[in-house]
Amino acid sequence: MLSLTRSFVKALSGKKETNVEVITLANARVSMSIVPELGAKIVSLKSLTNQYEWLQQSPYSKMSVPEYGDSFINGFDTGGWDECFPSIKQEIYSAEGYKDLALPDHGELWCLPWKITKIIETDNFVTLSLCCQGRQLPYQFTRSITLHKDSHEFVIHYQLANLGLNPLPYMWSMHPIFAAQPGMQIQLSDNVKQFYTDNGFNRFFNHSESVIHWPYSYAPSNLDSLIENHTFKVGAQALNQPFASQSCDNQRYSQFCCLSYVMDKQSHFASKLFSKPMNNNAQNNLITVALTRENGAQRCGFSYYSDEVSHVGLWLNYQGWSGSALAPAYVVGLEPCIGGHDSLQQAMTKNEYAQVPATGKHSWSVSCFIE
């Protein structure tokens, strides 16, 4: 069973109802649903083998159509999978030929409608291609998703075309938000070894490390008694205890204090971690990042090559942060990205960004698998 189906659902555009199209690619094993008008948001990523939905679902009964310049975190940070470009942070874009352009929160792509450019349906595969034109910057961003008949993965090809006469600095990030469950495990390939920390990380663990090694673990020496007394809930900053050498393979300890395991929602941990660049040596490494459940029996994630996609970001929000009136979410973000910071300006300062030449193109590919 291989199919590409098109349907319509009700959504809110301002205060009015409208119809938006939902396009679903599916075979007997997996499915993915995309809404072109909502920044080509992927609203569903499902295993059909066990009917499990991997993406966090919106708390609202109807989807909303964004307007350009809307705040992502205050009203549209509701799960699913968006694309962030040319920056994640709301900031002023300033480069040669482009001065003082105010970029929206999480970039331009999520708050612009995308157009269908190609649909291919054969007996062996289906392909959906969509593109988006920049509002303030001269570019065309294209994403093509292919699913083969008997495959458990979606092959995603990206192309960025600079339509202008000046080089275009940028960073890009997938922004898929997965519904978290206690005991889930974050699996990274062995060549992903170091991450930059942020303020949320350092507040929680009560230190000022700027770089950590993966997998990072923390275990107070009296953790057994803390677990028994139900006091290990509010974060390690409340515990003035020395480190203990507990292994991340010990699941009893790991669920509380090893970043490889999803913490309980009562931890209220929230942190955005970016890997150090993985494209700074002669090797073109295969990078894999995945989330597992049911003791590793099921997993969903991404694979790509480091010469095309230079970083990976991890958004770990265990009911620790909300940018809106909504309650803090319990989610994990696995985010292949080009550039190692939320801010393009900061990425440029550290030379961890990309630049497409005038009238040039950049292309890269990522596979999304559900097993």
N, C-alpha and C positions, 0 to 999 in steps of 0.2 A: 504494500500500500504506500505509494508515493504520491503526494499531492501538494498543490499550491492553491489555497482557497482564499476567496475574497468575500468579506462581509462588512456590515456597517453596525456601529453601536452609537448610542447617544452619548454626547459629551457636552460640557459647558463651555461656551465661548462668551466670556463676560458673564452676563446674567441670563443669556439666552441659550436654549438647547440647540445643538446642531448634530449632524451625523458625521462621524469620522470613519474612515475605512481601516479595517484590520486585515492584514495579510498573514496567513499562516502557512509555513512550510512544515511538512510532516512526512514521516515514513512510519513503519511499524514500531520503531524504537524510540524516536524523539520528535519533539515539535518545538517550533519557535514562532511567536506572533509579534508583528511589527505594526506600528501606527505611523504612517508617513507624515501626517499633519502635525503630530506631536513630536517634532524633531526626530522622526524615525525611531522613537523610543521602542525598545523591545520590552513588551509587557508580560511575556510569558516564555519560560524556558523549562520544558517539561520532559521528564522520562515517561514514556508511554508504557514501558515494561512494568512499572510499579505505580504509575499515576501520581508521581511526586513532582510538585512544582518547586523549582529551585529558587526562583526570584521572589524577593519580598513584594507582596501585593499592596496596592494602595488602600489606605484606610477609608477612602471616600467611595461612595456608591457610584459616582460618575467621574470619568476622566475630565480634566480641564485643558483647554487649548491655551498655551501660553502666548503672550504678546512679547515682542522683542523688548528686552530690557527688564523683564520681570525678575524678581528675586527667586533664584532656584531654591534656596534653603528655606524661604518663607512662603511655602505653598506648593512647591513642585518636587520637593525632596521626599518622594512617596514610594520609593522602591523602583523596580524595573531596571532597565539598562539604557543609559544615555551615552552620548559621545561628547567629550569636552575638547574644545579647540577655539582659539589658539592659546588659551590659558584656562586655568581652573579658577583662580582667584579673580574677583572683581577688581580691575585695576586699569590704569592708563597705559595704553599701548603706544610706545614711542620707539621708532626705529627710523632709519634713513628713508625719507619719502613719506613717512606716516607719523604725524605728530599729534600727540595728545588726543588719542581716540579712546573713549570710555568703553571698555569691554564689559559686557554683562557678567554677572556671577555665573561661574561654570562655563563661560565662553558663549559663542554665538549659536552653535549647532542645535542645541536642545530647544531653543526658543524660536526656531524658524521652521516653516514647513519644508519638507523634502518632496522632490518629484520622482516619480517612477521613470527610469530611463530604459529599463530592459527587463523583460520577463521571458525566461526560457523554460519550457516544459518538454521533457523527453521521457522515454520509458526508464532511463537510468539515472537521471538527475534533474533537479529544478534549480533555477537561479533567479534571484531577485536583486536588481540593481537600483539604487536610489542615489540622488545627488542633492546637494544643497549649495546655493550661491551665497557667498559672504555678503553681509549687509554693509559693513564699514570697510572691509578689506577686500581686495580683488582676488578672489580665489573660487575654485569649485572643488568641493569635497564629495567624493563618491565612495559608497560602500556597497560591495556586491557579496551576497551570501549564497553559497551553493550547498545543497544537501543531496547526497547520492542515495540510491534506493536502499541499500543494506548497511548504511553507515551509521555510526553512533556520534558523528561529529559534523559540525557546520564549518565549512571553510570560508573564511571571511577575507576578502581582498579590499584594501583601501587604496585610493589614489587621491593625492592632493595636487591640483594644478594651479600654479601661480599665474594669474591673468594680468598681472601688473608689470611695470617696467623697473621695479626695484626688488631686491632680495626680500624675502618674507620670513622673518624669524617666527618660530612657533614651538609650542609643545602640544602634545595630544595625549589624551587618556581615555581608555574605556572607563565607563562608570557603572558596571553591573553590581547591583546590591542584592545579596543573597539573604534569605531568611535564616537566622541563626538558631541553633539548638544546642543545649549543653552536651558536651561530649563530641561534637564535631571536631575534626582535625584539619588544620591548614597544612597542606603538603607543598613544599617547594623543592625544586631540583637542587642537587648538591652544589651547583655553581652559583646559587643565590645565597650569599654568605653574610653580607653586611647591609644594615639599614640606618638611615638618618632618623633620629628621634624628633619628637615635637614636645610642646609644653605639656600636653595631656599625658604623654608617657612619663615625663620627668616628674610631674606632680604626683602621679600615682605611685611611682616607685621611689620617690623622694631622693632623687639624685639629679645630676646635671650632665650625664653622658650624652654626647652629641652623636655617637655612632655605636650601635650594638651589633653583636654577632648573632646570627640565627642558627638554631632556635634559642631564644632568650628565656631563661628560667630564673625564678626567684622562689626560694623556699625558706621561710623562717625555721630556726632550729626546733622550735616548739610547735610546729604545724599540727602534729597529731592532737595535741590538747586544744588547739584553736579550732580545729574541725569539730572535735567532740563537743566543745562548748558553743559552737555556732558563732564564733566571734570573727572569723576570717571572711568578712563581707564587704568592708568599706574601703579596702585598698591597702597596699603595702605601706603607704605613708603613715598609717596609724600604728605600725608595728616596728618598734625599735629593737629588732632582733638581727643577729648576724646571719649572713648567707649560709646555706647548707648545700652540700653537693648532691642534691636529688636529681636523678636522671629524668629527662623528658619522656623516657619510655615507661616510667612508673605512672600509670594513668591516674591513680588516686591523687598524687601530688600535682600532676601536670594540669588537671582540669582547673586547679586554682591558680597556678603560678607559672605556667609555661605558655608562651605565646603561640606555640604550635596547636594548642587546644583552645577551643572557644570557652571563655569563662562563663560562669553563671551570670544571669542578668543582674543579680544583686551585687556584683562587683562594681557596677557603674563605671567601668573602664571605657575610655574613649580616646583613640589615638590614630593619627594618620602617619604611616611610616612609608618612606620611599627608599628603595634599594639604592646603593651606590651604582654608578654606571657599570653595565655589563658588556659594553662594546669597546672597552679600552685596551684590548689585547689583540693579538693576531688571530685568536681562535673565534670561530663563529659558532657559539654554543646554542644548543637547543635548551630553551627555558620552559619549564612546566610549573604551573601554579594551580592548585586544586583544593577544593573543599570536599571532605568525605563525611559520610554518616553511616549509621548502622555498623559501627566498628570497622569501617573501611570497605564494607561490601558495596557501597554506592559512592560515586564521586562525580563531581562536575568541575570543569576548569578549562584552562587555556594552555596552548603550547605555541611557541614562536621562536624565531632565531634572533640572537642578540645583535647581529649586524643590522637588522631592520628595526627592531623595537628594543630600546636601550635600557629600560628600567621596568620595575614592577612596583605598584603602590598597594598598600594594605590599609583599608579603612576598617578599623575595629571599633564598633560602637555597641557596647553591651549595656544599653540603657544609660549611657553616661553623658549624652549630649543631644540637644535639639536646638535648631535654629529658628523654630517657630512655636506656635501655641500647641502643637501636637506633643504628646508625650514622647520622651526619648525612645528611639527604635532599638530593637535587638537584632543587629544585622552585621554582616561581614561583606566588605567590598574587596574583590580581587581585581586589580586594575593594571593590566599591561599598559605601558605608557612610553612615550618618547619625551624625555625630560624628567628631571628628578625632583620637582617642587610644584606646589600648587600655583606659585607665582611665576609667570614667564620672566619678569624682570629679575627675580632672584635666580632663576635657572640660567639666564644669560650672564649674570655676574659670575656664576660658578662654572660657566661654559658647559652646562648640561642641558642643551637644547638643540633644536635642529633649525636649519634654514634652507628654504627652497629658493633656487636662483630665479632671477627675473625670467618670466615666461617659461619656467621649468616645471618639472613634475617630480614628485616623490611617491613611491609605492611601497606598501608593506602588507604582510599577511599574518593572520592569527587564526588558529583552529580552536573552536570551542567544542569540547567533548562532554558527553553524558554517558557514564558507564554504570 
